Amino acid sequence: MSGPLHAWYSLHDLESLAGRHGELGGELELDKLPRLAGLLQSADGSVRASLRFRQRGEGGLAVTLEYETTVLLLCQRCLEPYHERLANRVEMALVDEGADEASLPEGLEPVEMDNGRLLPVGLVEDELIVSIPLVPKHAKVEDCGSLADDLANLTEGSAAARATDL
């Protein structure tokens, strides 16, 4: 069974999904995720996400969230846009508001239900936001467009100046 990510689901709905090895999944347009879109250079594109639910041995529900997308961020080194791939698999446990998180098994991130309900699109958006690098930047300085060119010219100029000093 599959369901949409934009609908609210009650705990009963999610327990039923878990009993049938159900999955919620699909494509979400980045421009429909307002908190995330505000952090991006462009909200064009989409994220592919899926949530698989299962019963935990000690009671309660566990969920595996998987997502993948490529977003456009602003490099803080050269101030030019660049593409960053965001992909992850997160293991979580659904808990009631104010539940004791110390009782959760190792390796499960707690997710508080909102009055006994879950909005999957909100959970996906939260995880995407925390996966954005604290300081977005190209992987290598050489990838930093005009800054890389300026650095190369500066380095060549310094090397030439040192050679003439000898």
Contact map, one row per residue, 1 for C-alpha under 8 A:
1110000000000000100111110000000000000000000000000000000000000000000000000000000000000000000000000000000000000000000000000000000000000000000000000000000000000000000000
1111000000000000000001111000000000000000000000000000000000000000000000000000000000000000000000000000000000000000000000000000000000000000000000000000000000000000000000
1111100000000000000000111000000000000000000000000000000000000000000000000000000000000000000000000000000000000000000000000000000000000000000000000000000000000000000000
0111111000000000000000011100000000000000000000000000000000000000000000000000000000000000000000000000000000000000000000000000000000000000000000000000000000000000000000
0011111000000000000000011100000000000000000000000000000000000000000000000000000000000000000000000000000000000000000000111000000000000000000000000000000000000000000000
0001111100000000000000000000000000000000000000000000000000000000000000000000000000000000000000000000000000000000000000111000000000000000000000000000000000000000000000
0001111110000000000000000000000000000000000000000000000000000000000000000000000000000000000000000000000000000000000000110000000000000000000000000000000000000000000000
0000011111000000000000000000000000000000000000000000000000000000000000000000000000000000000000000000000000000000000011110000000000000000000000000000000000000000000000
0000001111111100000000000000000000000000000000000000000000000000000000000000000000000000000000000000000000000000000011100000000000000000000000000000000000000000000000
0000000111111100000000000000000000000000000000000000000000000000000000000000000000000000000000000000000000000000000111000000000000000000000000000000000000000000000000
0000000011111110000000000000000000000000000000000000000000000000000000000000000000000000000000000000000000000000000111000000000000000000000000000000000000000000000000
0000000011111111000000000000000000000000000000000000000000000000000000000000000000000000000000000000000000000000000000000000000000000000000000000000000000000000000000
0000000011111111100000000000000000000000000000000000000000000000000000000000000000000000000000000000000000000000000000000000000000000000000000000000000000000000000000
0000000011111111110000000000000000000000000000000000100000000000000000000000000000000000000000000000000000000000000000000000000000000000000000000000000000000000000000
0000000000111111111000000000000000000000000000000000111000001000000000000000000000000000000000000000000000000000000000000000000000000000000000000000000000000000000000
0000000000011111111100000000000000000000000000000000000000000000000000000000000000000000000000000000000000000000000000000000000000000000000000000000000000000000000000
1000000000001111111111100000000000000000000000000000110000000000000000000000000000000000000000000000000000000000000000000000000000000000000000000000000000000000000000
0000000000000111111111000000000000000000000000000001111000001000000000000000000000000000000000000000000000000000000000000000000000000000000000000000000000000000000000
0000000000000011111111000000000000000000000000000000011000000000000000000000000000000000000000000000000000000000000000000000000000000000000000000000000000000000000000
1000000000000001111111000000000000000000000000000000000000000000000000000000000000000000000000000000000000000000000000000000000000000000000000000000000000000000000000
1000000000000000111111100000000000000000000000000001110000000000000000000000000000000000000000000000000000000000000000000000000000000000000000000000000000000000000000
1100000000000000111111110000000000000000000000000001100000000000000000000000000000000000000000000000000000000000000000000000000000000000000000000000000000000000000000
1110000000000000100011111000000000000000000000000111100000000000000000000000000000000000000000000000000000000000000000000000000000000000000000000000000000000000000000
1111100000000000000001111100000000000000000000000111000000000000000000000000000000000000000000000000000000000000000000000000000000000000000000000000000000000000000000
0111100000000000000000111110000000000000000000011110000000000000000000000000000000000000000000000000000000000000000000000000000000000000000000000000000000000000000000
0001100000000000000000011111000000000000000000011100000000000000000000000000000000000000000000000000000000000000000000000000000000000000000000000000000000000000000000
0000000000000000000000001111100000000000000001111000000000000000000000000000000000000000000000000000000000000000000000000000000000000000000000000000000000000000000000
0000000000000000000000000111110100000000000001111000000000000000000000000000000000000000000000000000000000000000000000001000000000000000000000000000000000000000000000
0000000000000000000000000011111110000000000111100000000000000000000000000000000000000000000000000000000000000000000000000000000000000000000000000000000000000000000000
0000000000000000000000000001111111011000001111100000000000000000000000000000000000000000000000000000000000000000000000000000000000000000000000000000000000000000000000
0000000000000000000000000000111111001000001110000000000000000000000000000000000000000000000000000000000000000000000000000000000000000000000000000000000000000000000000
0000000000000000000000000001111111001000000000000000000000000000000000000000000000000000000000000000000000000000000000000000000000000000000000000000000000000000000000
0000000000000000000000000000111111111000000000000000000000000000000000000000000000000000000000000000000000000000000000000000100000000000000000000000000000000000000000
0000000000000000000000000000011111111100000000000000000000000000000000000000000000000000000000000000000000000000000000000000000000000000000000000000000000000000000000
0000000000000000000000000000000011111110000000000000000000000000000000000000000000000000000000000000000000000000000000000000100010000000000000000000000000000000000000
0000000000000000000000000000010011111111000000000000000000000000000000000000000000000000000000000000000000000000000000000000100110000000000000000000000000000000000000
0000000000000000000000000000011111111111011000000000000000000000000000000000000000000000000000000000000000000000000000000000000000000000000000000000000000000000000000
0000000000000000000000000000000001111111000000000000000000000000000000000000000000000000000000000000000000000000000000000000000000000000000000000000000000000000000000
0000000000000000000000000000000000111111100000000000000000000000000000001000000000000000000000000000000000000000000000000000000000000000000000000000000000000000000000
0000000000000000000000000000000000011111111000000000000000000000000000111100000000000000000000000000000000000000000000000000000000000000000000000000000000000000000000
0000000000000000000000000000000000000011111000000000000000000000000000011100000010000000000000000000000000000000000000000000000000000000000000000000000000000000000000
0000000000000000000000000000000000001001111100000000000000000000000000111000000000000000000000000000000000000000000000000000000000000000000000000000000000000000000000
0000000000000000000000000000011000001001111110000000000000000000000000110000000000000000000000000000000000000000000000000000000000000000000000000000000000000000000000
0000000000000000000000000000111000000000011111000000000000000000000000000000000000000000000000000000000000000000000000000000000000000000000000000000000000000000000000
0000000000000000000000000000111000000000001111100000000000000000000001100000000000000000000000000000000000000000000000000000000000000000000000000000000000000000000000
0000000000000000000000000011110000000000000111110000000000000000000010000000000000000000000000000000000000000000000000000000000000000000000000000000000000000000000000
0000000000000000000000000011110000000000000011111000000000000000001111000000000000000000000000000000000000000000000000000000000000000000000000000000000000000000000000
0000000000000000000000001111000000000000000001111100000000000000001110000000000000000000000000000000000000000000000000000000000000000000000000000000000000000000000000
0000000000000000000000001111000000000000000000111110000000000000111100000000000000000000000000000000000000000000000000000001000000000000000000000000000000000000000000
0000000000000000000000111100000000000000000000011111000000000001111000000000000000000000000000000000000000000000000000000000000000000000000000000000000000000000000000
0000000000000000000000111000000000000000000000001111100000000011110000000000000000000000000000000000000000000000000000010000000000000000000000000000000000000000000000
0000000000000000010011110000000000000000000000000111110000000011100000000000000000000000000000000000000000000000000000000000000000000000000000000000000000000000000000
0000000000000110110011100000000000000000000000000011111000001111000000000000000000000000000000000000000000000000000000000000000000000000000000000000000000000000000000
0000000000000010111010000000000000000000000000000001111100001110000000000000000000000000000000000000000000000000000000000000000000000000000000000000000000000000000000
0000000000000010011000000000000000000000000000000000111110111100000000000000000000000000000000000000000000000000000000000000000000000000000000000000000000000000000000
0000000000000000000000000000000000000000000000000000011111111100000000000000000000000000000000000000000000000000000000000000000000000000000000000000000000000000000000
0000000000000000000000000000000000000000000000000000001111110000000000000000000000000000000000000000000000000000000000000000000000000000000000000000000000000000000000
0000000000000000000000000000000000000000000000000000000111110000000000000000000000000000000000000000000000000000000000000000000000000000000000000000000000000000000000
0000000000000000000000000000000000000000000000000000001111111000000000000000000000000000000000000000000000000000000000000000000000000000000000000000000000000000000000
0000000000000000000000000000000000000000000000000000001111111100000000000000000000000000000011100000000000000000000000000000000000000000000000000000000000000000000000
0000000000000010010000000000000000000000000000000000111100111110000000000000000000000000000011000000000000000000000000000000000000000000000000000000000000000000000000
0000000000000000000000000000000000000000000000000000111100011111000000000000000000000000001111000000000000010000000000000000000000000000000000000000000000000000000000
0000000000000000000000000000000000000000000000000011110000001111100000000000000000000000001111000000000000000000000000000000000000000000000000000000000000000000000000
0000000000000000000000000000000000000000000000000111100000000111110000000000000000000000111100000000000000000000000000000000000000000000000000000000000000000000000000
0000000000000000000000000000000000000000000000001111000000000011111000000000000000000001111100000000000000000000000000000001000000000000000000000000000000000000000000
0000000000000000000000000000000000000000000000001110000000000001111100000000000000000011110000000000000000000000000000000000000000000000000000000000000000000000000000
0000000000000000000000000000000000000000000000111100000000000000111110000000000000000111100000000000000000000000000000000001000000000000000000000000000000000000000000
0000000000000000000000000000000000000000000000111000000000000000011111000000000000001111000000000000000000000000000000000000000000000000000000000000000000000000000000
0000000000000000000000000000000000000000000001110000000000000000001111100000000000001110000000000000000000000000000000000000000000000000000000000000000000000000000000
0000000000000000000000000000000000000000000010100000000000000000000111110000000000111100000000000000000000000000000000000000000000000000000000000000000000000000000000
0000000000000000000000000000000000000001011010000000000000000000000011111000000000111100000000000000000000000000000000000000000000000000000000000000000000000000000000
0000000000000000000000000000000000000001111000000000000000000000000001111100000011110000000000000000000000000000000000000000000000000000000000000000000000000000000000
0000000000000000000000000000000000000011110000000000000000000000000000111110000011110000000000000000000000000000000000000000000000000001000000000000000000000000000000
0000000000000000000000000000000000000001100000000000000000000000000000011111001111000000000000000000000000000000000000000000000000000001100000000000000000000000000000
0000000000000000000000000000000000000000000000000000000000000000000000001111111111000000000000000000000000000000000000000000000000000011110000010000000000000000000000
0000000000000000000000000000000000000000000000000000000000000000000000000111111100000000000000000000000000000000000000000000000000000011100000000000000000000000000000
0000000000000000000000000000000000000000000000000000000000000000000000000011111000000000000000000000000000000000000000000000000000000000110000010000000000000000000000
0000000000000000000000000000000000000000000000000000000000000000000000000011111100000000000000000000000000000000000000000000000000000000000000011110000000000000000000
0000000000000000000000000000000000000000000000000000000000000000000000000111111110000000000000000000000000000000000000000000000000000000000000000000000000000000000000
0000000000000000000000000000000000000000000000000000000000000000000000000111011111000000000000000000000000000000000000000000000000000000000000011000000000000000000000
0000000000000000000000000000000000000000100000000000000000000000000000011110001111100000000000000000000000000000000000000000000000000000000000000000000000000000000000
0000000000000000000000000000000000000000000000000000000000000000000000011110000111110000000000000000000000000000000000000000000000000000110000000000000000000000000000
0000000000000000000000000000000000000000000000000000000000000000000001111000000011111000000000000000000000000000000000000000000000000000000000000000000000000000000000
0000000000000000000000000000000000000000000000000000000000000000000001111000000001111100000000000000000000000000000000000000000000000000000000000000000000000000000000
0000000000000000000000000000000000000000000000000000000000000000000111100000000000111110000000000000000000000000000000000000000000000000000000000000000000000000000000
0000000000000000000000000000000000000000000000000000000000000000001111100000000000011111000000000000000000000000000000000000000100110000000000000000000000000000000000
0000000000000000000000000000000000000000000000000000000000000000011110000000000000001111100000000000000000000000000000000000000000000000000000000000000000000000000000
0000000000000000000000000000000000000000000000000000000000000000111100000000000000000111110000000000000000000000000000000000000000000000000000000000000000000000000000
0000000000000000000000000000000000000000000000000000000000000001111000000000000000000011111000000000000000000000000000000000000000000000000000000000000000000000000000
0000000000000000000000000000000000000000000000000000000000000001110000000000000000000001111100000000000000001000000000000000000000000000000000000000000000000000000000
0000000000000000000000000000000000000000000000000000000000000111100000000000000000000000111110000000000000111000000000000000000000000000000000000000000000000000000000
0000000000000000000000000000000000000000000000000000000000000111100000000000000000000000011111000000000000111110000000000000000000000000000000000000000000000000000000
0000000000000000000000000000000000000000000000000000000000011110000000000000000000000000001111100000000100011110000000000000000000000000000000000000000000000000000000
0000000000000000000000000000000000000000000000000000000000011110000000000000000000000000000111110000000000000111100000000000000000000000000000000000000000000000000000
0000000000000000000000000000000000000000000000000000000000010000000000000000000000000000000011111010000000000111100000000000000000000000000000000000000000000000000000
0000000000000000000000000000000000000000000000000000000000000000000000000000000000000000000001111110000000000001111100000000000000000000000000000000000000000000000000
0000000000000000000000000000000000000000000000000000000000000000000000000000000000000000000000111110000000000001111000000000000000000000000000000000000000000000000000
0000000000000000000000000000000000000000000000000000000000000000000000000000000000000000000000011111000000000001000000000000000000000000000000000000000000000000000000
0000000000000000000000000000000000000000000000000000000000000000000000000000000000000000000000111111100000000000000000000000000000000000000000000000000000000000000000
0000000000000000000000000000000000000000000000000000000000000000000000000000000000000000000000000111111100000000000000000000000000000000000000000000000000000000000000
0000000000000000000000000000000000000000000000000000000000000000000000000000000000000000000000000011111100000100000000000000000000000000000000000000000000000000000000
0000000000000000000000000000000000000000000000000000000000000000000000000000000000000000000000000001111100000000000000000000000000000000000000000000000000000000000000
0000000000000000000000000000000000000000000000000000000000000000000000000000000000000000000000000001111110000000000000000000000000000000000000000000000000000000000000
0000000000000000000000000000000000000000000000000000000000000000000000000000000000000000000010000001111111010100000000000000000000000000000000000000000000000000000000
0000000000000000000000000000000000000000000000000000000000000000000000000000000000000000000000000000001111110000000000000000000000000000000000000000000000000000000000
0000000000000000000000000000000000000000000000000000000000000000000000000000000000000000000000000000000111110000000000000000000000000000000000000000000000000000000000
0000000000000000000000000000000000000000000000000000000000000000000000000000000000000000001100000000000011111000000000000000000000000000000000000000000000000000000000
0000000000000000000000000000000000000000000000000000000000000100000000000000000000000000001110000000000111111100000000000000000000000000000000000000000000000000000000
0000000000000000000000000000000000000000000000000000000000000000000000000000000000000000011110000000000000111110000000000000000000000000000000000000000000000000000000
0000000000000000000000000000000000000000000000000000000000000000000000000000000000000000000111100000100100011111000000000000000000000000000000000000000000000000000000
0000000000000000000000000000000000000000000000000000000000000000000000000000000000000000000111100000000000001111100000000000000000000000000000000000000000000000000000
0000000000000000000000000000000000000000000000000000000000000000000000000000000000000000000001111100000000000111110000000000000000000000000000000000000000000000000000
0000000000000000000000000000000000000000000000000000000000000000000000000000000000000000000001111000000000000011111111000000000000000000000000000000000000000000000000
0000000000000000000000000000000000000000000000000000000000000000000000000000000000000000000000011000000000000001111111000000000000000000000000000000000000000000000000
0000000000000000000000000000000000000000000000000000000000000000000000000000000000000000000000011000000000000000111110000000000000000000000000000000000000000000000000
0000000001100000000000000000000000000000000000000000000000000000000000000000000000000000000000010000000000000000111111000000000000000000000000000000000000000000000000
0000000111100000000000000000000000000000000000000000000000000000000000000000000000000000000000000000000000000000111111100000000000000000000000000000000000000000000000
0000000111100000000000000000000000000000000000000000000000000000000000000000000000000000000000000000000000000000110111110000000000000000000000000000000000000000000000
0000111110000000000000000000000000000000000000000000000000000000000000000000000000000000000000000000000000000000000011111110000000000000000000000000000000000000000000
0000111100000000000000000000000000000000000000000010000000000000000000000000000000000000000000000000000000000000000001111111000000000000000000000000000000000000000000
0000110000000000000000000001000000000000000000000000000000000000000000000000000000000000000000000000000000000000000000111111100000000000000000000000000000000000000000
0000000000000000000000000000000000000000000000000000000000000000000000000000000000000000000000000000000000000000000000111111110000000000000000000000000000000000000000
0000000000000000000000000000000000000000000000000000000000000000000000000000000000000000000000000000000000000000000000111111111000000000000000000000000000000000000000
0000000000000000000000000000000000000000000000001000000000000000101000000000000000000000000000000000000000000000000000011111111100000000000000000000000000000000000000
0000000000000000000000000000000010110000000000000000000000000000000000000000000000000000000000000000000000000000000000001111111110000000000000000000000000000000000000
0000000000000000000000000000000000000000000000000000000000000000000000000000000000000000000000000000000000000000000000000111111111000000000000000000000000000000000000
0000000000000000000000000000000000000000000000000000000000000000000000000000000000000000000000000000000000000000000000000011111111100000000000000000000000000000000000
0000000000000000000000000000000000010000000000000000000000000000000000000000000000000100000000000000000000000000000000000001111111110000000000000000000000000000000000
0000000000000000000000000000000000110000000000000000000000000000000000000000000000000000000000000000000000000000000000000000111111110000000000000000000000000000000000
0000000000000000000000000000000000000000000000000000000000000000000000000000000000000000000000000000000000000000000000000000011111111000000000000000000000000000000000
0000000000000000000000000000000000000000000000000000000000000000000000000000000000000100000000000000000000000000000000000000001111111000000000000000000000000000000000
0000000000000000000000000000000000000000000000000000000000000000000000000000000000000100000000000000000000000000000000000000000111111101000000000000000000000000000000
0000000000000000000000000000000000000000000000000000000000000000000000000000000000000000000000000000000000000000000000000000000001111111000000000000000000000000000000
0000000000000000000000000000000000000000000000000000000000000000000000000000000000000000000000000000000000000000000000000000000000011111000000000000000000000000000000
0000000000000000000000000000000000000000000000000000000000000000000000000011000000000000000000000000000000000000000000000000000000001111100000000000000000000000000000
0000000000000000000000000000000000000000000000000000000000000000000000001111000000000000000000000000000000000000000000000000000000011111110000000000000000000000000000
0000000000000000000000000000000000000000000000000000000000000000000000000111100001000000000000000000000000000000000000000000000000000011111000000000000000000000000000
0000000000000000000000000000000000000000000000000000000000000000000000000010100001000000000000000000000000000000000000000000000000000001111110110000000000000000000000
0000000000000000000000000000000000000000000000000000000000000000000000000000000000000000000000000000000000000000000000000000000000000000111110100000000000000000000000
0000000000000000000000000000000000000000000000000000000000000000000000000000000000000000000000000000000000000000000000000000000000000000011111110000000000000000000000
0000000000000000000000000000000000000000000000000000000000000000000000000000000000000000000000000000000000000000000000000000000000000000011111110001000000000000000000
0000000000000000000000000000000000000000000000000000000000000000000000000000000000000000000000000000000000000000000000000000000000000000000111111001000000000000000000
0000000000000000000000000000000000000000000000000000000000000000000000000000000000000000000000000000000000000000000000000000000000000000011111111001000000000000000000
0000000000000000000000000000000000000000000000000000000000000000000000000010110100000000000000000000000000000000000000000000000000000000010111111111000000000000000000
0000000000000000000000000000000000000000000000000000000000000000000000000000010100000000000000000000000000000000000000000000000000000000000001111111100000000000000000
0000000000000000000000000000000000000000000000000000000000000000000000000000010000000000000000000000000000000000000000000000000000000000000000011111110000000000000000
0000000000000000000000000000000000000000000000000000000000000000000000000000010000000000000000000000000000000000000000000000000000000000000000011111111000000000000000
0000000000000000000000000000000000000000000000000000000000000000000000000000000000000000000000000000000000000000000000000000000000000000000011111111111100000000000000
0000000000000000000000000000000000000000000000000000000000000000000000000000000000000000000000000000000000000000000000000000000000000000000000001111111110000000000000
0000000000000000000000000000000000000000000000000000000000000000000000000000000000000000000000000000000000000000000000000000000000000000000000000111111111000000000000
0000000000000000000000000000000000000000000000000000000000000000000000000000000000000000000000000000000000000000000000000000000000000000000000000011111111100000000000
0000000000000000000000000000000000000000000000000000000000000000000000000000000000000000000000000000000000000000000000000000000000000000000000000001111111110000000000
0000000000000000000000000000000000000000000000000000000000000000000000000000000000000000000000000000000000000000000000000000000000000000000000000000111111111000000000
0000000000000000000000000000000000000000000000000000000000000000000000000000000000000000000000000000000000000000000000000000000000000000000000000000011111111100000000
0000000000000000000000000000000000000000000000000000000000000000000000000000000000000000000000000000000000000000000000000000000000000000000000000000001111111110000000
0000000000000000000000000000000000000000000000000000000000000000000000000000000000000000000000000000000000000000000000000000000000000000000000000000000111111111000000
0000000000000000000000000000000000000000000000000000000000000000000000000000000000000000000000000000000000000000000000000000000000000000000000000000000011111111100000
0000000000000000000000000000000000000000000000000000000000000000000000000000000000000000000000000000000000000000000000000000000000000000000000000000000001111111110000
0000000000000000000000000000000000000000000000000000000000000000000000000000000000000000000000000000000000000000000000000000000000000000000000000000000000111111111000
0000000000000000000000000000000000000000000000000000000000000000000000000000000000000000000000000000000000000000000000000000000000000000000000000000000000011111111100
0000000000000000000000000000000000000000000000000000000000000000000000000000000000000000000000000000000000000000000000000000000000000000000000000000000000001111111110
0000000000000000000000000000000000000000000000000000000000000000000000000000000000000000000000000000000000000000000000000000000000000000000000000000000000000111111111
0000000000000000000000000000000000000000000000000000000000000000000000000000000000000000000000000000000000000000000000000000000000000000000000000000000000000011111111
0000000000000000000000000000000000000000000000000000000000000000000000000000000000000000000000000000000000000000000000000000000000000000000000000000000000000001111111
0000000000000000000000000000000000000000000000000000000000000000000000000000000000000000000000000000000000000000000000000000000000000000000000000000000000000000111111
0000000000000000000000000000000000000000000000000000000000000000000000000000000000000000000000000000000000000000000000000000000000000000000000000000000000000000011111
